[in-house]
Amino acid sequence: MPTIAERREIFRQLHTSGCFAIPNPWDIGSARYLQRLGFKAIATTSAGFAFSRGLPDGAVGRDTMLAHIRELVEATDLPVNADFENGYADDPNWVAENARLCAETGVAGLSIEDATDRRESRLYDLDLAVERIHAVREAIDSTGVLLVGRAEGFLVDRENIDQVIKRLIAYAGAGADCLYAPGIREREQIKAIVAAVAPKPVNILIGGAIGLTMKDAESLGARRVSVGGALARAAWGGFVRAAKELAEHGTFDGFADATPHADLQEFFAKIGKMDGH
């Protein structure tokens, strides 16, 4: 198993060329299965984890989230990028301290958003948002953890593309290693963001069927593609459909596409033996 330092170096190297997928598991089992499929890195999903706890996105507390992040770091050999929401504080000093605690979990990267609360979708003023990124940069600078600056304005329909780009440029200047504006879907907008923050890498979110492939993302200049809570929602989709069919019709056809018990049993048994269980 690679050391934490080695994983962080591998993660940084992934951002230097090409385009890689960074899928988002929500528990140990899904993280380990993604490793089996050959992905080079994974990222946590605040939404996927929150739903698994019976909570809305944004309602998981800092300490619970830190424990979850550490659990995923320890579950696989892969570099892990933490979806660390807004850093669980408004004040730059507290955000920096929380980011330091996140780095201690062993993550290879972490993202900080400029939305004050995912449920209310308000944005920090630009000056404060930049100060927050700068404070986190200083707090984790010696760790080798990659810092992702997230501009949420487009996702929450509060800012246009020019305002989002202005924020991303400012976050890059404050020390963000990678830039991310979830909610951007149009090809020309992706190209504009990539050009604006070059040579720093850009993450794009593809959480649905929007007509883009990994090859498209690479051709547009994106360095990595995450899926947010989409894999968790896909799992929920199968569960909801099967459960509704049973509840409303008393039939079991919803289980037709379920992964066979034997397949999962074999996979997790092998993983357990590798872990010494």
C-alpha angles and dihedrals in degrees: 000000000000117000122249090255091051092049091051091051091047089051093052091049090054088062095056100076144357124016127279135189116239106191122196120235120189101204142015095273095052091045092053093047091053089054089052090055090059103251113160097219141001136210132209120244118217090198096049092048093045092052090050088056093049092253136118120251110280096027099096113103125236099253094047090049093048090052090050092049092050090049092056093045089055094043099068144020092242129107109257126211112204121223091216096174111211093337091265093270141064100216113084093227093055092044088053092051092049091049089052089054089049091052089053090063088070100253119160093212142006135195128218121201129211094218113103094214130002092219095051097032096210117155129225116243109265096249092053092043090054092047089053093053091047092051092051091048091056093045096054101026095109094047100069091234112149113236120217118199112208125201107199099181097102093045093054094039094241101117139032126237094268092054091047091051090050089055094047092051089051092049091050089053091050092057109276110151095200130025128218134182109179115205095043109128109152116097094226091052092051090050090049092053093047091051094045097055099032132172088029115087124254129217119207128195120227107179099157146018099297098147097261127120131192088260090054091050091053093048089053090055100254114148099201139012124211127186101207112202094342097108091048090048090049089055090047089049092059092045094048094048094049094043093048092049091052094045097043103032106018091233133125104211089114088076093062095099096040116129107254115259090231092057094052092041091054094046096049093042089058091048090049092053090051088053092048096252 
